[in-house]
Amino acid sequence: MSKQFRIHRLLYYLSVIKFLENLVKKETTLELRAEIDKTGSPDNIKLRPFTLESPGPGEVVVRHKAIGVNYTDVYYRNGIYPQASLPGKLGHEAAGFVEAVGKGVTNVREGDRVGYVIASPGSYSTARLIPAEILLKLPTELEFETAAAMLLKGMTVSYLFKRVANLQPFHQILFHAAAGGTGLIAMQWARMMDIKIIGTVSSEEKKELAKNYGGSTVINYARDNFVEEIRNITKGEGVDVVFDSIGASTFYQSIQSLKKYGLMVSYGNASGKVSAFDLGLLSGHLFITRPTLWSYIATRKELEVTYGELLQLVLLNKIRIPIYQKKSLQDVITLHKLLEERRTIGCSILTV
Ligand SMILES: NC(=O)c1ccc[n+]([C@@H]2O[C@H](COP(=O)([O-])OP(=O)(O)OC[C@H]3O[C@@H](n4cnc5c(N)ncnc54)[C@H](OP(=O)(O)O)[C@@H]3O)[C@@H](O)[C@H]2O)c1
């Protein structure tokens, strides 16, 4: 038997073993994902088995290790944002390994460590089919948990500060929910840029936390009138920009906190959607915008630049990703309850 023949035979046996291994793995892995049959309370979330399809052209299977939980997921669960169909899915962000790649995929290979954010819900799951073109490679020194906690929130702070508001060191800004996941990243980012950031929070504990992460001044808006506080702090002038993710309950006061030519950035609805309002509110000189992350990372170039900069800041320890709630996928209902009851601080993740 020639040496070449022996090598061929060995390679053949190895491929058969790999094939059998994959077959066994496929048959023994029980895939689970969170679904809702109707929108409403956290108790509507059901963890159900599902069949993971093989990746089609341009697709990959990502085996999740950690899943980012965002307040946006609450909107998809409670109906503030519509589900495309029911049963609906939840979750827009995760990190893990590439498990299988479809035809034509060249940017990643099986075994690569990756993370992603995606507009269509479905990341509260053990694994998921994802278009390869949106995957972000993770360096080995970045843990899956950190990646899952930082991508959506960190890229949000980046586009809000740099592209929506073009913040400069001479600006003074107001940022609501300062002790939340996005909030604590924003506090650090503003400190790094030498920008005076005034935060709002609903308790004294959250106030201390937001200050520790870089808040110049933090107001307890559950107790104090933040419009008056802003007037005092800015000597009657108001702030250059308000970042308002609270929506219905803060909208009018946020606009009242602006200085001349100020910008109102309404980017969330934690207390409910903002209803139709009179444009006359803008007093002849104010600006308003309602941005979403998806518009600002719509092209691969935008996504790469936004991710690249965030990654550098995290690896250099300039931005710490504050994970305070870590639960298993099975505990997703508890985490949604905590979020909605305002009992979380910093970032939340689910592990698989
Ligand atoms: N447009 C975008 O591109 C974009 C992207 C990412 C996130 N967002 C928005 O940014 C906000 C923060 O997201 P996150 O994931 O980092 O969440 P989070 O800030 O960790 O949690 C939401 C926080 O909102 C505050 N809040 C105020 N009123 C509330 C109410 N009635 N019910 C519940 N919470 C209330 C709470 O903080 P206090 O108790 O201190 O008030 C709560 O902790 C969300 O509104 C989200 O939709 C928007």
The ligand as a MOL file (V3000), in Angstrom:
LIG
                    3D

  0  0  0     0  0            999 V3000
M  V30 BEGIN CTAB
M  V30 COUNTS 48 52 0 0 0
M  V30 BEGIN ATOM
M  V30 1 N -32.8670 54.3770 19.7390 0
M  V30 2 C -31.8220 53.6010 19.9150 0
M  V30 3 O -30.9790 53.4680 19.0240 0
M  V30 4 C -31.6280 52.9050 21.2160 0
M  V30 5 C -30.6140 51.9480 21.3380 0
M  V30 6 C -30.4030 51.3640 22.5930 0
M  V30 7 C -31.2020 51.7140 23.6680 0
M  V30 8 N -32.2040 52.6100 23.4800 0 CHG=1
M  V30 9 C -33.0520 53.0230 24.6050 0
M  V30 10 O -32.2150 53.4200 25.6690 0
M  V30 11 C -32.8520 53.1640 26.9030 0
M  V30 12 C -31.8890 52.4410 27.8140 0
M  V30 13 O -31.7270 51.1050 27.3750 0
M  V30 14 P -31.0010 50.0350 28.3040 0
M  V30 15 O -31.1420 48.7310 27.6360 0
M  V30 16 O -29.6480 50.5430 28.6380 0 CHG=-1
M  V30 17 O -31.9340 50.0260 29.6060 0
M  V30 18 P -31.6360 50.5430 31.0910 0
M  V30 19 O -31.2900 51.9970 31.0420 0
M  V30 20 O -30.6710 49.6380 31.7350 0
M  V30 21 O -33.0490 50.3630 31.7650 0
M  V30 22 C -34.0910 51.2840 31.5390 0
M  V30 23 C -34.1270 52.3560 32.6280 0
M  V30 24 O -35.1210 53.3150 32.2860 0
M  V30 25 C -35.4990 54.0000 33.4630 0
M  V30 26 N -36.9490 54.2180 33.4900 0
M  V30 27 C -37.5450 55.4230 33.5690 0
M  V30 28 N -38.8650 55.3050 33.5770 0
M  V30 29 C -39.1320 53.9900 33.5290 0
M  V30 30 C -40.3580 53.2580 33.5390 0
M  V30 31 N -41.5550 53.8530 33.6080 0
M  V30 32 N -40.2710 51.9200 33.4640 0
M  V30 33 C -39.0760 51.3070 33.3970 0
M  V30 34 N -37.8840 51.9590 33.3870 0
M  V30 35 C -37.9220 53.3010 33.4560 0
M  V30 36 C -35.0350 53.1410 34.6510 0
M  V30 37 O -33.9650 53.8390 35.2940 0
M  V30 38 P -34.3380 54.7980 36.5540 0
M  V30 39 O -35.0120 53.9030 37.5510 0
M  V30 40 O -33.0480 55.3380 37.0270 0
M  V30 41 O -35.2700 55.8500 36.0200 0
M  V30 42 C -34.5470 51.8600 33.9940 0
M  V30 43 O -33.5190 51.2730 34.7270 0
M  V30 44 C -34.1340 52.3900 26.5770 0
M  V30 45 O -35.2200 53.2840 26.5710 0
M  V30 46 C -33.8770 51.8940 25.1790 0
M  V30 47 O -35.0340 51.6980 24.4530 0
M  V30 48 C -32.4350 53.1960 22.2820 0
M  V30 END ATOM
M  V30 BEGIN BOND
M  V30 1 1 1 2
M  V30 2 2 2 3
M  V30 3 1 2 4
M  V30 4 1 4 5
M  V30 5 2 4 48
M  V30 6 2 5 6
M  V30 7 1 6 7
M  V30 8 2 7 8
M  V30 9 1 8 9
M  V30 10 1 8 48
M  V30 11 1 9 10
M  V30 12 1 9 46
M  V30 13 1 10 11
M  V30 14 1 11 12
M  V30 15 1 11 44
M  V30 16 1 12 13
M  V30 17 1 13 14
M  V30 18 2 14 15
M  V30 19 1 14 16
M  V30 20 1 14 17
M  V30 21 1 17 18
M  V30 22 2 18 19
M  V30 23 1 18 20
M  V30 24 1 18 21
M  V30 25 1 21 22
M  V30 26 1 22 23
M  V30 27 1 23 24
M  V30 28 1 23 42
M  V30 29 1 24 25
M  V30 30 1 25 26
M  V30 31 1 25 36
M  V30 32 1 26 27
M  V30 33 1 26 35
M  V30 34 2 27 28
M  V30 35 1 28 29
M  V30 36 1 29 30
M  V30 37 2 29 35
M  V30 38 1 30 31
M  V30 39 2 30 32
M  V30 40 1 32 33
M  V30 41 2 33 34
M  V30 42 1 34 35
M  V30 43 1 36 37
M  V30 44 1 36 42
M  V30 45 1 37 38
M  V30 46 2 38 39
M  V30 47 1 38 40
M  V30 48 1 38 41
M  V30 49 1 42 43
M  V30 50 1 44 45
M  V30 51 1 44 46
M  V30 52 1 46 47
M  V30 END BOND
M  V30 END CTAB
M  END
